[in-house]
Amino acid sequence: MDAKKVKSKIFNFFYYYKWHILIVLFFVCILTVLTVQLLTKEKYDIRVMYAGNAILSDEDNAEFVEALKQFGTDYNGDGKTTAEVFDLIIMDEEQLQQAYEEGQNPYFLNQGTVNESRETFTFQSMASEYALLFLSPDCYDLLKENGYVVPLDSYLEPVAEGQTENFSRYDEGAIRLNSLNISVFYNIFSKLPDDTLVCIKRVKATSKGNSDEEVNQKNHIEILKKMIAFELPADFVLPGQNGG
């Protein structure tokens, strides 16, 4: 077969199947990009979600991450302890208006973005990426209504007879953050609203038996236990009690 016939056949093939080829190439490119992103995605040891009306700056988020790293370890064995805080600003209309009046509202925050955050929170409630959650009461109640909260008594040891717990329960599934010593020792936790709650989210039903997600939940339960057990240093002076 001479060169002209070969070129003609190739030309005819591409002419008749060009759209098929372009579509296949498009999906190959998408699959390649997704594969690269998956393989290069940071695998954090600690993954926490905050959802509430606090507006956290990038600096606040970084401070949150550093505080969390004090209670976790290198769970994935890559030689370093890493943490991620996924924060969602969720406000009602009154809180949104108050943020505007106090000049705390960044340019991107409006009712539309708040609604998007609510939808994201609903989606993340059904996923298993984040096991340790810091939530406003409204967000927590929504999580609980859908059956996604792990009862405290299922992972906390009962206190000895005659003793009391060193934290305050909101209900059977959540702890009041401001009842923990970390809320005064770590500045970032004092920046969160006083009604912030801490809880552990259930592994979704379809992930039962998934060792990775169940181990992730177990790791974050241990982190929360360390937060509960945290004791203030002997020389720590509570804010407002320095005599100055």
LOGUKOL-612002 format. One line per field, with one value per residue: x, y, z of N, C-alpha, C in turn; residue in three letters; residue number from 1. Coordinates in steps of 0.05 Angstrom, whole numbers, plus 5000, padded with zeros to 4 digits. Example, Ala and Ser with C-alpha at 12.3 -4.5 7.8 and 13.67 -1.06 7.14 Angstrom:
2
n_x	(5264  5257)
n_y	(4886  4955)
n_z	(5156  5142)
ca_x	(5246  5273)
ca_y	(4910  4979)
ca_z	(5156  5143)
c_x	(5264  5258)
c_y	(4934  5001)
c_z	(5156  5157)
residu	(Ala  Ser)
num	(1  2)
***
This chain:
244
n_x	(5017  5013  5040  5004  4953  4952  4953  4905  4867  4875  4860  4806  4787  4794  4761  4709  4703  4717  4689  4678  4729  4748  4713  4728  4781  4773  4749  4790  4829  4803  4799  4853  4870  4838  4858  4912  4903  4880  4922  4961  4938  4937  4943  4914  4928  4894  4829  4783  4719  4690  4629  4590  4574  4620  4671  4725  4791  4846  4891  4869  4850  4898  4919  4883  4894  4946  4936  4905  4942  4971  4944  4940  4973  5022  4985  4980  5030  5069  5112  5103  5060  4999  4945  4878  4830  4765  4724  4659  4617  4559  4501  4441  4391  4390  4440  4473  4460  4477  4532  4544  4533  4571  4616  4643  4635  4660  4674  4654  4613  4546  4474  4468  4518  4518  4475  4497  4537  4506  4484  4531  4546  4504  4515  4566  4552  4532  4574  4639  4686  4700  4707  4710  4677  4664  4612  4557  4499  4452  4470  4489  4442  4415  4448  4443  4388  4386  4410  4466  4503  4550  4539  4562  4572  4586  4639  4667  4697  4661  4653  4684  4650  4621  4651  4654  4643  4694  4676  4623  4562  4523  4481  4466  4503  4539  4592  4602  4643  4665  4670  4715  4785  4818  4793  4807  4862  4883  4883  4853  4808  4780  4762  4720  4648  4613  4574  4591  4594  4622  4631  4628  4622  4580  4602  4582  4526  4535  4589  4602  4644  4685  4749  4786  4755  4731  4776  4795  4754  4761  4812  4801  4766  4802  4832  4794  4786  4836  4834  4793  4817  4858  4899  4908  4971  5010  5029  4996  4957  4892  4855  4844  4856  4905  4920  4935)
n_y	(4976  5043  5107  5149  5124  5106  5155  5175  5139  5147  5201  5198  5166  5199  5240  5219  5200  5239  5268  5227  5213  5261  5265  5220  5233  5278  5256  5223  5260  5287  5244  5234  5281  5280  5233  5247  5289  5260  5225  5261  5290  5319  5279  5285  5279  5295  5317  5366  5396  5459  5491  5546  5611  5640  5680  5660  5679  5670  5667  5653  5603  5576  5579  5548  5498  5489  5485  5438  5400  5391  5352  5308  5258  5227  5195  5171  5154  5182  5209  5260  5305  5327  5373  5393  5444  5452  5503  5530  5583  5595  5628  5658  5705  5748  5745  5752  5804  5830  5821  5852  5903  5907  5910  5863  5832  5799  5814  5773  5749  5735  5726  5688  5660  5640  5605  5568  5548  5522  5481  5454  5437  5402  5363  5346  5325  5276  5251  5221  5246  5282  5272  5294  5347  5417  5455  5501  5507  5502  5477  5430  5408  5396  5358  5318  5306  5278  5232  5228  5232  5209  5178  5204  5170  5123  5123  5149  5140  5120  5162  5156  5133  5184  5224  5278  5295  5328  5366  5399  5374  5383  5354  5284  5275  5316  5361  5421  5469  5512  5492  5464  5460  5474  5516  5563  5562  5557  5607  5608  5577  5606  5645  5625  5623  5625  5586  5543  5474  5409  5348  5279  5250  5201  5144  5137  5096  5065  5059  5025  4976  4993  4998  5041  5089  5078  5073  5125  5152  5131  5151  5205  5206  5194  5240  5278  5259  5270  5325  5334  5315  5351  5390  5452  5487  5492  5544  5575  5632  5652  5690  5758  5751  5767  5806  5855)
n_z	(5000  4980  5003  4994  4995  5048  5077  5058  5079  5134  5137  5122  5163  5209  5193  5191  5243  5278  5320  5355  5370  5393  5437  5467  5478  5509  5556  5572  5585  5628  5665  5673  5698  5745  5768  5778  5815  5856  5871  5887  5927  5992  6048  6105  6175  6215  6211  6213  6220  6223  6234  6236  6263  6267  6238  6208  6197  6150  6181  6230  6217  6208  6259  6287  6263  6282  6337  6339  6323  6368  6395  6364  6323  6279  6242  6192  6179  6149  6167  6188  6224  6206  6195  6180  6176  6160  6148  6154  6144  6174  6182  6211  6187  6223  6249  6205  6190  6236  6233  6189  6209  6249  6221  6209  6167  6112  6042  6011  6036  6039  6036  5997  5995  6046  6043  6007  6039  6077  6046  6033  6084  6095  6057  6074  6122  6109  6088  6103  6112  6153  6221  6272  6298  6305  6324  6314  6357  6325  6278  6300  6321  6274  6253  6291  6288  6241  6255  6258  6299  6346  6407  6470  6513  6489  6478  6518  6582  6640  6697  6761  6820  6859  6836  6789  6720  6681  6645  6610  6588  6530  6511  6503  6463  6453  6473  6510  6485  6513  6564  6568  6583  6541  6517  6541  6543  6491  6445  6397  6405  6441  6409  6383  6383  6446  6451  6422  6402  6411  6378  6357  6293  6264  6227  6160  6140  6094  6097  6136  6162  6131  6138  6137  6144  6193  6226  6221  6247  6299  6311  6315  6357  6398  6396  6414  6465  6488  6487  6523  6569  6577  6618  6651  6652  6713  6723  6693  6680  6686  6638  6655  6708  6723  6756  6738)
ca_x	(5000  5031  5037  4980  4930  4952  4945  4877  4852  4877  4844  4778  4780  4790  4739  4684  4702  4730  4675  4682  4757  4749  4699  4745  4805  4763  4745  4816  4841  4789  4807  4881  4871  4827  4877  4935  4894  4876  4948  4977  4922  4948  4928  4917  4924  4872  4811  4762  4701  4675  4605  4577  4573  4647  4684  4754  4810  4866  4908  4854  4849  4925  4922  4866  4909  4969  4926  4897  4966  4981  4929  4941  4999  5025  4968  4983  5057  5086  5134  5096  5033  4986  4917  4862  4804  4746  4705  4636  4603  4530  4487  4414  4389  4397  4469  4485  4457  4495  4559  4547  4533  4595  4638  4658  4627  4678  4660  4642  4592  4519  4455  4473  4541  4510  4458  4515  4550  4486  4483  4556  4545  4486  4529  4588  4540  4527  4600  4655  4712  4706  4695  4710  4663  4659  4588  4537  4477  4433  4482  4490  4415  4408  4464  4431  4361  4391  4422  4495  4520  4558  4534  4586  4576  4596  4668  4679  4695  4644  4668  4683  4629  4628  4665  4639  4658  4708  4665  4594  4547  4500  4462  4480  4522  4558  4605  4605  4672  4675  4674  4741  4808  4830  4780  4821  4891  4888  4869  4835  4783  4766  4751  4695  4625  4610  4556  4602  4593  4642  4620  4639  4602  4579  4610  4557  4518  4548  4618  4606  4663  4707  4769  4799  4738  4728  4801  4796  4736  4774  4834  4790  4756  4825  4839  4775  4792  4859  4824  4777  4835  4878  4900  4923  4997  5008  5034  4978  4940  4868  4851  4830  4864  4934  4925  4944)
ca_y	(5000  5066  5127  5165  5110  5106  5181  5178  5123  5161  5225  5190  5156  5222  5256  5206  5193  5261  5274  5205  5215  5284  5259  5201  5248  5295  5241  5214  5283  5290  5221  5238  5303  5270  5213  5262  5302  5240  5215  5282  5303  5317  5261  5297  5261  5306  5332  5377  5415  5479  5503  5564  5639  5653  5686  5654  5688  5650  5665  5638  5575  5565  5576  5525  5475  5485  5475  5410  5383  5385  5330  5285  5248  5219  5171  5158  5144  5195  5223  5287  5308  5348  5377  5410  5454  5460  5520  5539  5605  5591  5648  5665  5732  5767  5743  5763  5833  5840  5820  5876  5927  5908  5911  5838  5817  5802  5821  5750  5737  5745  5704  5667  5644  5626  5582  5549  5535  5503  5458  5440  5424  5379  5342  5335  5310  5250  5239  5211  5259  5296  5257  5312  5371  5440  5465  5518  5490  5497  5457  5405  5397  5385  5333  5299  5299  5259  5208  5226  5238  5186  5184  5207  5147  5100  5124  5161  5123  5131  5173  5140  5141  5207  5244  5291  5299  5354  5381  5402  5362  5397  5332  5258  5272  5338  5375  5450  5475  5530  5478  5450  5478  5484  5540  5586  5560  5563  5631  5604  5566  5628  5662  5613  5631  5611  5563  5522  5447  5390  5321  5259  5243  5173  5135  5133  5068  5051  5056  5005  4956  5006  5001  5068  5109  5072  5080  5154  5161  5123  5170  5231  5202  5196  5269  5291  5250  5285  5352  5334  5310  5372  5405  5477  5487  5503  5572  5589  5652  5656  5717  5775  5745  5772  5826  5880)
ca_z	(5000  4979  5023  4989  5004  5077  5086  5052  5098  5160  5135  5122  5190  5227  5183  5198  5272  5293  5344  5374  5380  5411  5462  5481  5487  5530  5580  5580  5599  5654  5682  5680  5718  5771  5779  5788  5839  5877  5880  5900  5948  6019  6066  6132  6198  6230  6193  6230  6207  6239  6221  6255  6254  6270  6213  6213  6176  6143  6204  6250  6209  6213  6288  6293  6255  6301  6362  6335  6320  6395  6406  6346  6317  6251  6239  6166  6177  6129  6180  6197  6234  6191  6203  6163  6187  6139  6162  6140  6157  6173  6198  6204  6177  6244  6252  6181  6192  6258  6222  6172  6226  6265  6203  6209  6144  6089  6018  5997  6053  6036  6041  5977  6003  6070  6034  5996  6062  6089  6029  6037  6110  6092  6042  6090  6143  6099  6081  6126  6112  6178  6243  6295  6289  6322  6311  6328  6365  6303  6260  6315  6323  6248  6251  6310  6278  6220  6266  6251  6323  6363  6436  6486  6531  6474  6476  6542  6605  6661  6720  6786  6839  6876  6821  6767  6695  6679  6623  6610  6566  6518  6512  6503  6441  6449  6495  6507  6482  6534  6589  6567  6589  6516  6508  6553  6539  6463  6437  6375  6415  6454  6388  6374  6399  6472  6449  6404  6413  6400  6377  6338  6274  6257  6200  6146  6139  6072  6102  6158  6153  6117  6160  6136  6155  6221  6239  6222  6269  6324  6316  6323  6384  6416  6397  6431  6493  6498  6491  6548  6592  6578  6642  6648  6666  6740  6723  6675  6693  6671  6629  6674  6735  6725  6776  6726)
c_x	(5018  5023  5012  4955  4928  4943  4915  4859  4852  4859  4814  4769  4775  4766  4712  4681  4714  4716  4678  4709  4759  4736  4716  4769  4797  4761  4772  4831  4830  4798  4836  4884  4861  4846  4901  4927  4891  4903  4964  4963  4935  4930  4933  4913  4899  4855  4787  4745  4689  4652  4591  4579  4599  4659  4714  4771  4829  4885  4895  4854  4876  4930  4906  4881  4931  4959  4918  4920  4978  4967  4928  4969  5000  5011  4974  5012  5075  5108  5128  5067  5020  4956  4904  4837  4788  4724  4684  4622  4573  4516  4458  4414  4398  4427  4484  4483  4475  4524  4564  4550  4559  4620  4655  4653  4646  4661  4645  4618  4565  4500  4459  4496  4534  4493  4476  4529  4531  4485  4508  4556  4527  4500  4551  4577  4536  4553  4616  4683  4720  4692  4692  4699  4660  4635  4572  4515  4457  4444  4483  4463  4407  4423  4451  4404  4364  4405  4452  4513  4525  4554  4560  4593  4587  4626  4682  4676  4677  4662  4664  4661  4638  4643  4647  4656  4671  4700  4635  4582  4525  4476  4478  4501  4543  4568  4606  4635  4682  4677  4701  4764  4821  4818  4792  4851  4898  4870  4848  4808  4767  4753  4724  4672  4623  4592  4565  4602  4613  4629  4635  4617  4604  4591  4584  4552  4532  4578  4623  4624  4686  4728  4781  4781  4733  4753  4803  4778  4749  4796  4823  4776  4779  4834  4820  4780  4815  4851  4809  4796  4856  4876  4917  4950  4994  5012  5016  4959  4915  4865  4834  4837  4894  4941  4933  4922)
c_y	(5025  5087  5143  5151  5109  5133  5185  5163  5137  5186  5218  5180  5179  5239  5245  5202  5215  5267  5252  5207  5238  5279  5240  5215  5266  5280  5229  5236  5288  5268  5224  5259  5294  5250  5227  5276  5283  5230  5236  5297  5298  5298  5270  5276  5269  5323  5340  5396  5433  5490  5520  5592  5654  5657  5682  5664  5666  5646  5649  5608  5561  5561  5552  5499  5469  5475  5446  5391  5375  5360  5306  5276  5239  5193  5156  5149  5156  5212  5251  5287  5332  5350  5396  5419  5465  5476  5530  5561  5601  5609  5650  5695  5753  5768  5756  5794  5845  5841  5845  5901  5930  5909  5886  5822  5820  5805  5797  5739  5750  5721  5681  5649  5628  5601  5560  5533  5515  5478  5441  5425  5400  5356  5329  5319  5281  5235  5231  5224  5270  5282  5275  5339  5392  5454  5485  5499  5483  5475  5430  5392  5384  5358  5311  5288  5277  5234  5205  5231  5213  5194  5185  5182  5122  5100  5137  5142  5135  5141  5156  5150  5164  5229  5255  5294  5327  5370  5382  5391  5381  5378  5306  5255  5293  5350  5405  5457  5493  5518  5463  5470  5489  5510  5566  5586  5567  5586  5626  5593  5587  5647  5651  5622  5613  5586  5541  5495  5430  5362  5304  5250  5213  5168  5128  5103  5052  5046  5037  4983  4967  5013  5029  5088  5103  5078  5110  5164  5155  5143  5196  5229  5205  5225  5284  5284  5266  5314  5354  5332  5332  5388  5430  5475  5501  5533  5588  5608  5656  5685  5734  5770  5750  5794  5853  5899)
c_z	(5000  5000  5020  4999  5035  5088  5081  5072  5126  5159  5136  5149  5209  5218  5192  5229  5289  5319  5365  5387  5400  5438  5479  5493  5511  5557  5590  5595  5627  5674  5691  5701  5745  5784  5792  5814  5862  5889  5894  5922  5976  6035  6095  6153  6213  6211  6210  6214  6229  6223  6242  6245  6259  6242  6218  6190  6170  6166  6226  6243  6214  6243  6298  6287  6274  6328  6360  6334  6347  6407  6388  6341  6287  6246  6213  6160  6156  6141  6190  6206  6220  6199  6183  6178  6164  6153  6144  6156  6153  6193  6191  6195  6198  6248  6229  6182  6214  6249  6205  6189  6242  6247  6201  6184  6120  6063  6005  6013  6048  6039  6021  5985  6028  6062  6022  6018  6076  6073  6031  6063  6109  6078  6059  6113  6135  6091  6106  6127  6139  6201  6268  6286  6312  6310  6328  6337  6343  6284  6274  6316  6297  6244  6267  6299  6256  6229  6261  6275  6339  6392  6452  6502  6516  6472  6500  6565  6626  6684  6744  6804  6857  6862  6799  6742  6694  6655  6626  6585  6556  6518  6511  6482  6438  6475  6490  6506  6505  6562  6590  6571  6563  6508  6520  6547  6510  6453  6416  6385  6430  6434  6377  6392  6425  6470  6430  6418  6398  6400  6357  6319  6268  6230  6185  6142  6117  6076  6125  6147  6137  6138  6160  6150  6185  6237  6242  6244  6296  6331  6326  6350  6404  6418  6416  6460  6504  6503  6518  6572  6596  6604  6638  6663  6694  6741  6704  6690  6675  6662  6649  6703  6740  6745  6766  6722)
residu	(Met  Asp  Ala  Lys  Lys  Val  Lys  Ser  Lys  Ile  Phe  Asn  Phe  Phe  Tyr  Tyr  Tyr  Lys  Trp  His  Ile  Leu  Ile  Val  Leu  Phe  Phe  Val  Cys  Ile  Leu  Thr  Val  Leu  Thr  Val  Gln  Leu  Leu  Thr  Lys  Glu  Lys  Tyr  Asp  Ile  Arg  Val  Met  Tyr  Ala  Gly  Asn  Ala  Ile  Leu  Ser  Asp  Glu  Asp  Asn  Ala  Glu  Phe  Val  Glu  Ala  Leu  Lys  Gln  Phe  Gly  Thr  Asp  Tyr  Asn  Gly  Asp  Gly  Lys  Thr  Thr  Ala  Glu  Val  Phe  Asp  Leu  Ile  Ile  Met  Asp  Glu  Glu  Gln  Leu  Gln  Gln  Ala  Tyr  Glu  Glu  Gly  Gln  Asn  Pro  Tyr  Phe  Leu  Asn  Gln  Gly  Thr  Val  Asn  Glu  Ser  Arg  Glu  Thr  Phe  Thr  Phe  Gln  Ser  Met  Ala  Ser  Glu  Tyr  Ala  Leu  Leu  Phe  Leu  Ser  Pro  Asp  Cys  Tyr  Asp  Leu  Leu  Lys  Glu  Asn  Gly  Tyr  Val  Val  Pro  Leu  Asp  Ser  Tyr  Leu  Glu  Pro  Val  Ala  Glu  Gly  Gln  Thr  Glu  Asn  Phe  Ser  Arg  Tyr  Asp  Glu  Gly  Ala  Ile  Arg  Leu  Asn  Ser  Leu  Asn  Ile  Ser  Val  Phe  Tyr  Asn  Ile  Phe  Ser  Lys  Leu  Pro  Asp  Asp  Thr  Leu  Val  Cys  Ile  Lys  Arg  Val  Lys  Ala  Thr  Ser  Lys  Gly  Asn  Ser  Asp  Glu  Glu  Val  Asn  Gln  Lys  Asn  His  Ile  Glu  Ile  Leu  Lys  Lys  Met  Ile  Ala  Phe  Glu  Leu  Pro  Ala  Asp  Phe  Val  Leu  Pro  Gly  Gln  Asn  Gly  Gly)
num	(1  2  3  4  5  6  7  8  9  10  11  12  13  14  15  16  17  18  19  20  21  22  23  24  25  26  27  28  29  30  31  32  33  34  35  36  37  38  39  40  41  42  43  44  45  46  47  48  49  50  51  52  53  54  55  56  57  58  59  60  61  62  63  64  65  66  67  68  69  70  71  72  73  74  75  76  77  78  79  80  81  82  83  84  85  86  87  88  89  90  91  92  93  94  95  96  97  98  99  100  101  102  103  104  105  106  107  108  109  110  111  112  113  114  115  116  117  118  119  120  121  122  123  124  125  126  127  128  129  130  131  132  133  134  135  136  137  138  139  140  141  142  143  144  145  146  147  148  149  150  151  152  153  154  155  156  157  158  159  160  161  162  163  164  165  166  167  168  169  170  171  172  173  174  175  176  177  178  179  180  181  182  183  184  185  186  187  188  189  190  191  192  193  194  195  196  197  198  199  200  201  202  203  204  205  206  207  208  209  210  211  212  213  214  215  216  217  218  219  220  221  222  223  224  225  226  227  228  229  230  231  232  233  234  235  236  237  238  239  240  241  242  243  244)
***
